[in-house]
Amino acid sequence: MKLSDVSVTRPVFTTMMILALFVFGIWAYPKVGVDEYPEVEFPFVTVMTIYPGADPGSVETKVIDVLEEAINSVSGIEELRSTSSENVGMVMVQFELDRDVDQAVQDVRDKVASVLGDLPEDIDPPIIQKFDIGAAPILSLVVSGPESVRELTRIADEVVKTRIQTIQGVGNIDIVGGQEREFQVKLDPIALQRYGIAVEDVAQTIGAQNIAIPGGRVEYGGAEFSIKTEGEVFSAAELGNLVIAKISGRVVRVSDVADVQDAQEEKRSHAALNGESAVSLTIQKQSGGNTVEVAKLVREEIEEIRPLLGEGIELTVPVDNSVRIEASIDAVKFDLVFGAILAILIIMLFLRDWRATFISALALPTSVIATVAFIYMMGFTFNTMTMLAMTLSIGILIDDAIVVIENIHRHLEMGKSAIQAALDGTAEIGLAVLAITASLVAVFVPVATMKGILGRFFFQFGLTVAFAVTISLFVAFTITPMLSARMLKVEHKQGKISAMIEKIMVAIDNIYEKIVNFALRHTITTLALGIGSFVAAIALAGLIPFEFLPAEDNGEFEIFVEMPAGTPLETTMEYVETVTERVQAMPGVELTFATMGSGAQQEVHKGRIRVNLIDRSERSFTQNDAMEHVRKEVSSLKGAKIAVEPAGGIGGGGERQGDVQFLLLGNNYDELNESADRLIERLNAEGGFVDVDKSSRDGKPEVQILVDRERAAEFNVPVAMVGSAIRMLYAGQKVSEISTDGERYDVQVRLAEEHRLNPTEILDLTVRSTTGQLVPLSNIVEVREGTGPTQIDHFNRRRQVTVLANLEGLAMGDAIQLVNQVSEEVLLPGVRLELSGQAKNLAQSMGYMLEALILAIVLIYLILASQFESFVHPLTIMIALPLSFVGALGALLVTGMTLNIFTMIGFIMLMGLVTKNAVLLVDYANQLMREEGMSTFDALVRAGVVRLRPILMTTAAMIFGMTPVALGGDEKSAMAVAVIGGLITSTVLTLVVVPVVYLLMDKFTTFLKGLFGSSQDPDGPSGPEEELATA
């Protein structure tokens, strides 16, 4: 091996190469960001349009249909979804993953711009943006105290928000539960009628008379002066004094027809911390920002803000995602260090030589620190995927060094000098080590290049492991032989413990020699045992539940409360408070944080309660146990739909996701709803499904204004004028702004609240015709009470209803199968069911993972065939692959864990790991037959005995290196358990079955040689593949 030869003969050069890796890694460490997930750019584009005062039906026909028709012509669209709800229309475009997201945004923006003229004039400009997982909420703050909500809102906005927004990395900040200062013009319809004033007259008066207009400039007295017409008002009193008209010699002012107040905006959202009303701020980070660093800066700024808030005002942080991320990263770091210590102890146990242990252990810090530099250079972060990659690799990184140093140690015991032993030992084992590492890299490259969203998340995982393993190979071929040549000694005095361990090792060697002798003499029996084990493992797979992601215990969950559509905010607040009180009475609850009516849609009939539990080490129950308990506690409450789910994003406005989601597609909304109701009824009866719900709702009460077009035409009143007047009177409309106290505040015109209680009073209102006459609405409209949809969803331009549920004691795979069976029985003709959410991700991900698994196996064969210059040996080695499933599936079954995306990645990982043992065994057997002329039988026995210790040592190092992850109890534990189980059984079976398969292949090729009468060059290569090639 040229690299190892140079390393042994040039120790200073070798040391500098390794130090360079340390320098780059240490330099990069503080520069690497910290996040929960990799920063992934998804080709998702959203178009949000605010249509003030519009019902869902109007939003659908006037906004969504127009936008969908335009956007649908953009190329590369995978899914086109939309939601029409009160005041808001949202179009969500999912593009194919290889689509450039910036170009996709521009294409959508161009299409939307082309139809702006077809949209209603009074909508807000559509907001077009790409979905950015990196710009996620990271903190939620709460401002509370004895002051009024208006004052708390001012403090939250002008003091807290203003200071925090200046922090580098902070993005958008939303205020929930606040009421900003507002000048309100509360119209009296009786006074309007008495003076013959229309609502449009009031709005036009305020807009025209509360204004400042620049008038250019004038030169006078050698100086230049700017001209400005001052017409602004600065108080509610001045606003009320504005003159609307002079009727019959009397001046009619705004205050004559309205009550003008310096008040606050209508309360349309609410926040409460531990049941106490407050104003909350939800803070998002900018894309690419370091979550932990941004949160740290925010917390530091909070400490500086607190003294400025005033007496009795408190600023608290109920939700801080960085704390969970830091705890998760710290736990992974502990697993990494603890796993490394266990792996090193295992080496010490086998080698009982501190020099050899030290040399082998150097591979760990070198590989890990060098990988940190790789993470930085690739633009990755310390996140769940990269840290998991390094943790699971900890036992693998030391493997190459173990194999090399064990072989060097064996040559040293033959009487060779340390330098010669280092050169010969590395050269002898070099091909096998290279094949092992190449196989591992070949496994993780397909993982990094998987299709779908899952592939985007595992991209960093796959590349991080591949690089770390490659560096460990470099270390094994450089620093390991160099230090071995200078530090290893064969003469050392054994203590009693060392001697006892050596006796145990020798005994194991002898036992194994007898076993492999027996196996090679009873090949059919041994092969049958191996095949039987594999068949039994496949049978076990049917007993293991299947899901997308395993349950995680972060000590955080959310309770979604939905009252009937039309429920006022005050009623929702009372109901949510009742739920909160029951939750707070539970043991282990640290805090509750409730929000209602937040988000652009301001759905005041919906509430969301965030529940934080005490630390997992301080409670005897899991998060799932707590969620089940909450469901039981609130089951007696009637009048609302309540669902309990693990915590997602923070703040308000988020919708529940559900463990499983299914889309019902069709053209008839009534048929969709009936099918959804029938499906929900069956799922509730089947059991295992909880919080079962659908996206559609019974009609929201609405007052329908029916315009008699002929009568309206007779009175010269356009329908648009009727609609505009009614919207201003009931929804309210901003008509101007007032500048005071250094800020500008809205002026809102609206009917006084006492005149907005009875729908029939609409008929008493008047509008001004195009000829200037006042026309009573009773002459041209009819008022009718009815119901309208609360939300209308589209999927690929078809109407759809989503059925969603959480699972309790039922795995997702079983749930999907059950829903598919039930849907065939209950869905109406013309209604089709499609998977969505995690259920769809599960179905897609399994296909992508199967592709990655097959590609990994093919790559392993190609690499092994190239390394061994053989078509047959790779097949002999790869017999170890199916044998690993025996232990992997058995371990999952015994521990009660599930098959999920992490365990599937573990299976792919096993494909690379389990070939190691077979490579070491077959490679040495080939050497013995080629160099010492041994028979196949004797060579296999000798190779097995000689390679037994490095095989056991590396396997034990990998197992103990992954043990902390397996015992961690989080979602990644199942992966480690599967890998550990697979390593154990594959090692045991490989040591017995692979020699048998090799011997059978040898006999088969001998048979072919005799059958075709071929002869072999006695000086040529020996082995089954050569004989097969000759035949």
GUDO-577167 format. One record per residue (C-alpha): x, y, z. Coordinates in steps of 0.1 Angstrom, whole numbers, padded with zeros to 4 digits, always signed. Example, Ala and Ser with C-alpha at 12.3 -4.5 7.8 and 13.67 -1.06 7.14 Angstrom:
+0123-0045+0078;+0137-0011+0071;
end
This chain:
+0000+0000+0000;+0017+0032-0012;-0001+0055+0012;+0007+0034+0043;+0043+0030+0031;+0048+0067+0028;+0031+0072+0062;+0054+0048+0080;+0086+0062+0064;+0076+0099+0068;+0061+0103+0102;+0063+0141+0104;+0045+0144+0071;+0018+0120+0083;+0014+0139+0116;+0010+0172+0098;-0017+0158+0075;-0037+0146+0106;-0031+0179+0124;-0044+0197+0093;-0077+0178+0097;-0078+0189+0134;-0071+0225+0126;-0098+0228+0099;-0123+0210+0122;-0116+0231+0152;-0117+0263+0131;-0150+0253+0116;-0168+0242+0148;-0179+0276+0161;-0190+0287+0126;-0215+0258+0121;-0251+0267+0128;-0275+0248+0150;-0310+0238+0139;-0335+0211+0145;-0337+0201+0109;-0316+0205+0078;-0322+0237+0058;-0342+0223+0029;-0356+0244+0001;-0389+0229-0011;-0405+0240-0044;-0437+0252-0027;-0453+0285-0036;-0482+0301-0017;-0505+0329-0029;-0525+0345-0002;-0552+0370-0010;-0572+0390+0016;-0607+0399+0006;-0622+0419+0035;-0657+0410+0044;-0661+0382+0019;-0677+0348+0026;-0660+0316+0015;-0682+0312-0015;-0673+0347-0028;-0636+0340-0022;-0639+0308-0042;-0657+0322-0072;-0642+0357-0074;-0606+0350-0063;-0596+0313-0061;-0611+0302-0094;-0595+0331-0112;-0560+0324-0097;-0562+0287-0101;-0570+0290-0138;-0540+0313-0143;-0515+0293-0122;-0525+0259-0135;-0507+0267-0168;-0473+0270-0151;-0451+0240-0159;-0439+0215-0134;-0468+0216-0110;-0472+0184-0089;-0502+0195-0068;-0524+0225-0068;-0544+0231-0036;-0565+0260-0024;-0586+0270+0005;-0614+0295+0005;-0624+0308+0039;-0639+0340+0054;-0618+0370+0042;-0589+0348+0030;-0581+0328-0001;-0550+0307-0002;-0535+0289-0032;-0507+0264-0025;-0486+0252-0054;-0464+0222-0050;-0439+0218-0078;-0417+0188-0088;-0387+0187-0065;-0362+0193-0093;-0379+0226-0101;-0360+0258-0093;-0380+0274-0066;-0370+0310-0073;-0380+0305-0110;-0412+0289-0099;-0421+0319-0077;-0414+0342-0106;-0436+0321-0129;-0465+0322-0105;-0460+0359-0099;-0462+0366-0136;-0494+0345-0139;-0510+0362-0110;-0501+0397-0124;-0518+0388-0157;-0552+0383-0140;-0551+0411-0114;-0576+0430-0135;-0601+0401-0132;-0600+0402-0094;-0622+0423-0072;-0610+0459-0068;-0612+0459-0030;-0589+0430-0024;-0555+0434-0008;-0527+0427-0033;-0520+0389-0035;-0489+0379-0014;-0468+0354-0033;-0439+0337-0015;-0421+0304-0014;-0425+0280+0015;-0394+0283+0037;-0389+0257+0064;-0359+0277+0076;-0380+0308+0084;-0399+0290+0112;-0412+0303+0145;-0386+0298+0173;-0399+0318+0202;-0432+0330+0217;-0432+0360+0242;-0460+0371+0265;-0466+0407+0278;-0488+0408+0308;-0497+0431+0336;-0524+0453+0352;-0526+0477+0323;-0554+0477+0296;-0551+0455+0266;-0545+0486+0245;-0516+0497+0266;-0501+0461+0267;-0504+0461+0229;-0486+0494+0226;-0458+0481+0248;-0456+0448+0228;-0455+0467+0195;-0435+0499+0203;-0411+0486+0229;-0407+0448+0226;-0413+0442+0189;-0393+0473+0178;-0362+0463+0199;-0363+0426+0189;-0368+0432+0152;-0334+0449+0151;-0316+0416+0161;-0297+0400+0133;-0315+0368+0122;-0350+0378+0134;-0377+0377+0108;-0414+0383+0111;-0430+0390+0145;-0468+0385+0149;-0488+0400+0178;-0517+0378+0190;-0544+0390+0215;-0536+0427+0210;-0558+0456+0203;-0541+0486+0187;-0553+0522+0192;-0579+0532+0167;-0601+0562+0161;-0636+0549+0156;-0665+0567+0139;-0696+0548+0152;-0725+0558+0129;-0760+0563+0142;-0784+0552+0114;-0812+0573+0129;-0791+0605+0128;-0780+0597+0093;-0816+0594+0081;-0826+0625+0100;-0800+0647+0083;-0802+0629+0050;-0766+0618+0051;-0753+0585+0036;-0724+0565+0049;-0704+0573+0018;-0708+0610+0026;-0691+0605+0060;-0663+0584+0046;-0656+0610+0018;-0657+0639+0042;-0631+0623+0065;-0609+0613+0036;-0611+0647+0019;-0607+0669+0050;-0581+0650+0070;-0552+0655+0047;-0519+0674+0042;-0509+0682+0006;-0475+0695-0004;-0478+0725-0027;-0444+0729-0042;-0420+0757-0032;-0416+0795-0033;-0386+0818-0033;-0390+0848-0010;-0365+0872+0006;-0335+0853-0008;-0347+0820+0007;-0366+0790-0006;-0397+0779+0012;-0417+0747+0008;-0455+0750+0006;-0478+0726+0024;-0516+0727+0028;-0523+0717+0064;-0556+0700+0067;-0549+0672+0092;-0567+0666+0125;-0550+0652+0155;-0577+0641+0179;-0611+0625+0182;-0626+0659+0190;-0611+0675+0158;-0623+0645+0138;-0658+0650+0151;-0658+0687+0142;-0653+0680+0105;-0682+0694+0084;-0701+0669+0062;-0726+0693+0047;-0747+0724+0053;-0784+0715+0052;-0812+0741+0055;-0787+0766+0069;-0774+0742+0096;-0739+0728+0096;-0738+0690+0099;-0707+0677+0115;-0693+0641+0118;-0702+0642+0156;-0738+0649+0147;-0742+0615+0130;-0716+0594+0148;-0700+0589+0181;-0663+0595+0175;-0639+0578+0200;-0602+0574+0206;-0605+0537+0214;-0589+0504+0203;-0597+0481+0174;-0623+0453+0178;-0609+0423+0197;-0606+0395+0172;-0579+0374+0189;-0569+0364+0224;-0539+0350+0242;-0536+0336+0277;-0507+0322+0297;-0516+0298+0324;-0552+0311+0321;-0543+0347+0325;-0550+0371+0296;-0520+0386+0279;-0506+0398+0246;-0482+0374+0229;-0456+0378+0202;-0446+0350+0179;-0410+0354+0166;-0398+0338+0134;-0362+0336+0124;-0349+0345+0089;-0341+0318+0065;-0306+0304+0071;-0304+0318+0106;-0289+0299+0134;-0319+0290+0156;-0300+0286+0188;-0279+0318+0182;-0310+0339+0173;-0329+0327+0203;-0299+0334+0225;-0297+0370+0212;-0334+0374+0217;-0332+0362+0253;-0303+0386+0260;-0323+0415+0245;-0353+0405+0267;-0332+0411+0298;-0324+0446+0286;-0361+0453+0277;-0376+0442+0311;-0365+0474+0330;-0381+0496+0303;-0416+0480+0306;-0428+0498+0337;-0440+0487+0371;-0460+0455+0371;-0455+0446+0334;-0440+0412+0329;-0423+0398+0298;-0421+0360+0298;-0410+0333+0273;-0435+0304+0274;-0423+0287+0243;-0386+0285+0232;-0379+0259+0205;-0341+0265+0209;-0342+0249+0244;-0355+0217+0229;-0330+0218+0201;-0301+0225+0224;-0313+0196+0247;-0316+0173+0217;-0281+0183+0204;-0266+0179+0239;-0282+0145+0242;-0267+0135+0208;-0233+0148+0219;-0235+0127+0250;-0244+0097+0230;-0215+0103+0207;-0190+0107+0235;-0204+0078+0256;-0205+0056+0225;-0169+0065+0218;-0159+0056+0253;-0177+0022+0252;-0161+0014+0218;-0126+0023+0232;-0132+0001+0263;-0142-0028+0240;-0109-0024+0221;-0090-0024+0254;-0108-0055+0265;-0098-0074+0233;-0063-0060+0228;-0053-0055+0265;-0026-0031+0252;-0029+0006+0260;-0007+0015+0230;-0028-0004+0205;-0059+0010+0221;-0046+0046+0219;-0036+0042+0183;-0070+0028+0173;-0089+0054+0194;-0072+0082+0175;-0095+0074+0146;-0125+0087+0165;-0115+0123+0173;-0097+0127+0140;-0127+0115+0119;-0153+0134+0139;-0134+0167+0139;-0126+0164+0102;-0163+0157+0096;-0171+0190+0114;-0150+0208+0087;-0169+0189+0060;-0203+0200+0075;-0192+0236+0075;-0178+0235+0039;-0209+0219+0026;-0231+0246+0042;-0248+0220+0065;-0257+0226+0102;-0256+0207+0134;-0291+0192+0132;-0310+0160+0138;-0296+0144+0106;-0260+0153+0108;-0257+0146+0145;-0274+0113+0141;-0250+0105+0113;-0220+0111+0135;-0235+0093+0165;-0243+0061+0145;-0209+0063+0128;-0190+0063+0160;-0186+0025+0162;-0179+0024+0124;-0151+0050+0124;-0129+0029+0146;-0134-0003+0126;-0107+0003+0099;-0081+0012+0125;-0091-0019+0146;-0087-0043+0117;-0054-0027+0106;-0038-0026+0141;-0050-0061+0149;-0033-0074+0118;-0001-0054+0125;-0001-0068+0161;-0004-0104+0147;+0026-0098+0124;+0045-0083+0153;+0039-0115+0173;+0054-0135+0143;+0088-0119+0153;+0089-0091+0128;+0102-0056+0137;+0076-0030+0144;+0082-0011+0111;+0081-0043+0090;+0050-0055+0109;+0033-0022+0102;+0042-0024+0064;+0033-0060+0060;+0002-0060+0082;-0013-0029+0064;-0005-0043+0030;-0020-0076+0037;-0053-0063+0051;-0054-0032+0029;-0076-0046+0001;-0101-0059+0026;-0103-0026+0045;-0107-0007+0012;-0135-0030+0001;-0153-0026+0035;-0151+0012+0035;-0161+0014-0002;-0191-0008+0005;-0202+0015+0034;-0198+0046+0012;-0218+0029-0016;-0246+0023+0009;-0249+0059+0021;-0247+0076-0013;-0280+0061-0024;-0295+0073+0009;-0283+0108+0002;-0297+0108-0033;-0332+0093-0025;-0361+0109-0043;-0389+0128-0026;-0390+0151+0004;-0375+0124+0026;-0344+0124+0003;-0340+0161+0009;-0339+0155+0047;-0315+0125+0045;-0292+0142+0020;-0270+0156+0048;-0272+0123+0068;-0259+0102+0039;-0231+0125+0029;-0220+0131+0065;-0217+0093+0071;-0199+0087+0038;-0174+0114+0045;-0167+0103+0081;-0162+0067+0070;-0138+0078+0042;-0118+0099+0066;-0116+0069+0090;-0101+0049+0061;-0075+0076+0055;-0066+0075+0092;-0063+0037+0092;-0039+0039+0062;-0018+0068+0076;-0016+0075+0113;-0024+0040+0124;+0005+0022+0107;+0029+0051+0114;+0022+0051+0152;+0021+0012+0152;+0057+0012+0137;+0069+0034+0166;+0048+0025+0196;+0037-0012+0194;+0056-0038+0214;+0050-0075+0214;+0067-0081+0248;+0045-0070+0276;+0038-0086+0309;+0002-0099+0313;-0016-0094+0345;-0041-0118+0360;-0071-0102+0344;-0054-0100+0310;-0043-0136+0312;-0079-0146+0322;-0093-0127+0292;-0068-0143+0269;-0079-0177+0281;-0115-0168+0274;-0105-0156+0239;-0085-0188+0232;-0115-0209+0244;-0138-0189+0220;-0113-0195+0192;-0113-0233+0199;-0151-0235+0202;-0155-0216+0169;-0130-0238+0152;-0150-0268+0162;-0182-0252+0150;-0169-0242+0116;-0154-0276+0111;-0187-0292+0119;-0205-0267+0096;-0182-0274+0067;-0187-0311+0071;-0225-0307+0072;-0231-0280+0046;-0267-0289+0038;-0277-0287+0074;-0259-0254+0080;-0273-0239+0048;-0308-0250+0058;-0303-0234+0091;-0294-0201+0075;-0323-0202+0050;-0347-0211+0078;-0335-0182+0099;-0341-0158+0070;-0376-0172+0062;-0385-0169+0099;-0373-0132+0099;-0395-0125+0069;-0424-0140+0088;-0417-0118+0118;-0420-0087+0096;-0458-0092+0094;-0460-0090+0132;-0442-0056+0135;-0464-0025+0132;-0455-0001+0103;-0455+0037+0106;-0439+0068+0091;-0423+0083+0122;-0421+0068+0157;-0437+0087+0185;-0414+0113+0201;-0415+0126+0237;-0406+0162+0237;-0429+0170+0266;-0450+0193+0244;-0484+0189+0228;-0513+0210+0217;-0551+0209+0222;-0572+0221+0193;-0606+0235+0202;-0632+0243+0176;-0666+0257+0184;-0695+0258+0160;-0690+0283+0131;-0704+0317+0141;-0694+0314+0178;-0682+0348+0191;-0647+0352+0205;-0659+0357+0241;-0677+0323+0241;-0646+0306+0227;-0625+0322+0254;-0647+0309+0281;-0647+0274+0267;-0609+0274+0262;-0605+0286+0297;-0625+0256+0310;-0603+0232+0290;-0572+0249+0303;-0583+0246+0339;-0588+0209+0335;-0554+0205+0319;-0536+0226+0346;-0551+0203+0372;-0531+0174+0357;-0498+0163+0374;-0467+0172+0354;-0480+0202+0336;-0455+0231+0336;-0475+0257+0317;-0503+0263+0293;-0504+0289+0265;-0536+0295+0247;-0544+0315+0215;-0577+0322+0198;-0586+0339+0165;-0550+0344+0154;-0537+0343+0119;-0549+0360+0088;-0583+0343+0089;-0590+0354+0124;-0613+0324+0131;-0626+0334+0165;-0644+0301+0170;-0611+0282+0171;-0586+0280+0199;-0552+0263+0204;-0537+0254+0238;-0500+0246+0240;-0491+0224+0269;-0456+0220+0282;-0448+0191+0306;-0420+0189+0331;-0388+0173+0321;-0390+0137+0311;-0367+0126+0339;-0390+0141+0365;-0422+0123+0354;-0432+0087+0353;-0455+0090+0323;-0449+0097+0286;-0462+0124+0264;-0486+0100+0247;-0499+0090+0282;-0505+0126+0290;-0523+0132+0256;-0546+0101+0262;-0553+0114+0297;-0563+0148+0283;-0587+0132+0258;-0604+0114+0287;-0605+0146+0308;-0622+0167+0281;-0644+0139+0267;-0673+0151+0290;-0672+0186+0276;-0699+0192+0249;-0703+0218+0223;-0669+0218+0206;-0646+0195+0186;-0614+0188+0206;-0583+0172+0193;-0550+0165+0210;-0517+0163+0189;-0480+0166+0194;-0468+0202+0193;-0459+0216+0159;-0451+0252+0152;-0456+0278+0180;-0479+0308+0181;-0514+0308+0166;-0532+0302+0134;-0519+0267+0128;-0543+0240+0118;-0542+0204+0131;-0524+0178+0110;-0535+0145+0123;-0515+0112+0123;-0534+0102+0091;-0550+0122+0064;-0572+0111+0035;-0586+0133+0006;-0621+0126-0007;-0623+0140-0042;-0654+0147-0063;-0675+0174-0079;-0705+0174-0057;-0699+0189-0023;-0729+0173-0007;-0717+0138-0018;-0682+0145-0005;-0696+0155+0029;-0719+0125+0031;-0691+0102+0022;-0668+0118+0048;-0695+0115+0075;-0700+0078+0067;-0662+0072+0067;-0658+0090+0101;-0687+0069+0116;-0670+0037+0105;-0635+0047+0117;-0649+0056+0151;-0666+0022+0153;-0634+0003+0143;-0613+0016+0172;-0578+0029+0173;-0588+0061+0156;-0593+0092+0179;-0600+0129+0172;-0615+0118+0138;-0627+0149+0119;-0632+0164+0085;-0621+0197+0070;-0656+0208+0059;-0681+0222+0084;-0718+0226+0087;-0729+0260+0073;-0720+0291+0091;-0750+0314+0098;-0751+0342+0074;-0773+0371+0064;-0779+0371+0027;-0788+0404+0010;-0807+0398-0022;-0808+0428-0045;-0837+0432-0068;-0819+0443-0099;-0848+0459-0116;-0858+0479-0086;-0822+0490-0081;-0820+0501-0117;-0852+0521-0113;-0836+0540-0084;-0802+0543-0101;-0784+0523-0075;-0757+0499-0088;-0754+0466-0069;-0717+0473-0062;-0728+0505-0043;-0752+0484-0022;-0725+0459-0013;-0699+0486-0006;-0722+0505+0017;-0732+0474+0037;-0696+0462+0041;-0686+0496+0054;-0715+0497+0078;-0711+0462+0092;-0675+0451+0085;-0661+0486+0089;-0637+0504+0066;-0605+0524+0071;-0610+0558+0056;-0581+0578+0069;-0553+0580+0095;-0546+0603+0124;-0511+0613+0134;-0506+0617+0171;-0480+0609+0198;-0455+0602+0171;-0475+0574+0155;-0503+0571+0128;-0535+0553+0137;-0564+0542+0116;-0598+0559+0113;-0625+0533+0111;-0661+0540+0100;-0687+0516+0111;-0722+0513+0125;-0724+0515+0163;-0725+0481+0178;-0760+0484+0192;-0773+0489+0156;-0755+0458+0143;-0774+0432+0164;-0806+0428+0144;-0802+0418+0107;-0836+0433+0098;-0822+0468+0106;-0804+0466+0074;-0836+0475+0056;-0837+0508+0076;-0804+0520+0061;-0800+0542+0030;-0776+0545+0001;-0770+0574-0022;-0780+0568-0059;-0759+0579-0089;-0783+0609-0091;-0776+0620-0056;-0809+0608-0040;-0810+0588-0008;-0827+0554-0014;-0838+0532+0015;-0825+0497+0012;-0860+0483+0019;-0869+0495-0016;-0843+0474-0034;-0832+0445-0012;-0845+0415+0007;-0829+0402+0038;-0828+0365+0044;-0811+0343+0070;-0792+0312+0057;-0760+0293+0060;-0729+0292+0040;-0698+0270+0039;-0670+0279+0064;-0643+0267+0041;-0641+0253+0006;-0610+0233-0004;-0597+0224-0038;-0572+0197-0049;-0560+0200-0085;-0590+0222-0092;-0615+0197-0078;-0635+0202-0046;-0622+0180-0018;-0629+0172+0018;-0601+0160+0041;-0607+0133+0067;-0581+0132+0094;-0575+0113+0126;-0550+0106+0153;-0540+0071+0162;-0541+0054+0196;-0528+0019+0198;-0529+0015+0160;-0499+0017+0137;-0501+0039+0106;-0496+0010+0082;-0525-0009+0097;-0546+0023+0098;-0540+0029+0061;-0549-0006+0052;-0581-0004+0073;-0592+0029+0058;-0587+0016+0023;-0609-0014+0031;-0636+0007+0048;-0636+0033+0020;-0646+0007-0006;-0677+0000+0014;-0689+0035+0025;-0679+0060-0003;-0705+0071-0027;-0700+0065-0064;-0680+0093-0079;-0661+0100-0047;-0624+0089-0048;-0600+0085-0018;-0563+0096-0020;-0536+0094+0007;-0524+0127+0021;-0501+0140+0048;-0479+0114+0066;-0499+0085+0051;-0489+0097+0016;-0453+0103+0027;-0451+0068+0041;-0463+0052+0008;-0439+0073-0012;-0410+0069+0011;-0411+0032+0012;-0408+0031-0025;-0379+0054-0026;-0362+0035+0002;-0366+0002-0016;-0349+0019-0046;-0321+0030-0024;-0318-0005-0009;-0316-0022-0043;-0291+0004-0056;-0270-0001-0025;-0269-0038-0030;-0259-0034-0067;-0232-0009-0058;-0218-0033-0031;-0216-0061-0057;-0199-0038-0082;-0173-0026-0057;-0166-0061-0043;-0163-0076-0078;-0138-0048-0087;-0118-0052-0055;-0115-0090-0056;-0114-0092-0094;-0141-0119-0091;-0177-0125-0102;-0183-0151-0076;-0167-0139-0044;-0191-0109-0041;-0220-0133-0041;-0204-0154-0014;-0198-0123+0007;-0232-0108+0001;-0249-0139+0015;-0245-0120+0048;-0270-0094+0037;-0302-0113+0041;-0289-0129+0073;-0288-0094+0090;-0326-0091+0087;-0330-0120+0112;-0317-0100+0141;-0329-0066+0129;-0366-0077+0127;-0363-0099+0158;-0349-0070+0179;-0377-0047+0168;-0403-0074+0177;-0387-0081+0211;-0384-0044+0220;-0419-0035+0208;-0407-0010+0183;-0420-0003+0149;-0409-0003+0113;-0405+0033+0102;-0383+0055+0080;-0355+0054+0106;-0355+0016+0108;-0356+0014+0070;-0325+0036+0069;-0310+0013+0095;-0316-0017+0072;-0299+0001+0044;-0270+0009+0067;-0268-0028+0076;-0261-0037+0040;-0228-0020+0043;-0219-0030+0078;-0225-0068+0076;-0203-0073+0045;-0173-0064+0066;-0172-0097+0084;-0175-0117+0052;-0149-0096+0034;-0123-0101+0062;-0130-0139+0061;-0130-0144+0024;-0101-0121+0017;-0078-0140+0041;-0090-0174+0029;-0080-0164-0006;-0046-0153+0006;-0040-0186+0023;-0050-0206-0008;-0030-0184-0031;+0002-0179-0010;+0003-0210+0012;-0014-0235-0011;-0040-0245+0015;-0070-0265+0005;-0103-0246+0005;-0115-0265+0036;-0084-0258+0056;-0081-0222+0044;-0117-0215+0055;-0111-0229+0090;-0078-0210+0094;-0092-0178+0080;-0122-0180+0103;-0101-0186+0135;-0076-0158+0126;-0102-0133+0116;-0125-0141+0145;-0111-0116+0169;-0111-0086+0146;-0146-0095+0135;-0158-0098+0171;-0139-0066+0181;-0153-0044+0153;-0188-0058+0157;-0187-0052+0195;-0173-0017+0189;-0202-0008+0165;-0228-0023+0189;-0215-0005+0219;-0210+0027+0199;-0247+0026+0190;-0260+0015+0224;-0265+0050+0238;-0287+0059+0208;-0307+0026+0213;-0312+0034+0250;-0321+0070+0243;-0359+0063+0240;-0364+0088+0212;-0375+0084+0176;-0340+0073+0165;-0338+0045+0190;-0355+0021+0166;-0328+0026+0140;-0300+0017+0165;-0319-0013+0178;-0324-0026+0143;-0287-0022+0134;-0276-0038+0167;-0299-0068+0162;-0288-0072+0126;-0251-0070+0135;-0254-0097+0162;-0272-0123+0141;-0253-0115+0109;-0220-0118+0127;-0229-0152+0142;-0245-0166+0111;-0218-0151+0087;-0190-0168+0106;-0207-0201+0100;-0228-0198+0068;-0203-0178+0046;-0176-0205+0048;-0202-0231+0039;-0214-0211+0009;-0178-0206-0002;-0171-0243+0001;-0203-0252-0019;-0193-0227-0046;-0159-0243-0047;-0174-0278-0052;-0198-0264-0078;-0170-0249-0098;-0150-0281-0095;-0180-0300-0108;-0182-0276-0138;-0145-0280-0144;-0149-0318-0145;-0180-0316-0166;-0164-0295-0193;-0130-0312-0190;-0111-0280-0182;-0078-0279-0166;-0063-0253-0144;-0028-0239-0145;-0012-0252-0113;+0007-0219-0109;-0025-0199-0116;-0049-0185-0091;-0070-0207-0069;-0106-0203-0058;-0141-0210-0070;-0143-0179-0092;-0112-0187-0111;-0125-0223-0116;-0159-0209-0127;-0142-0186-0152;-0120-0214-0165;-0151-0236-0169;
end
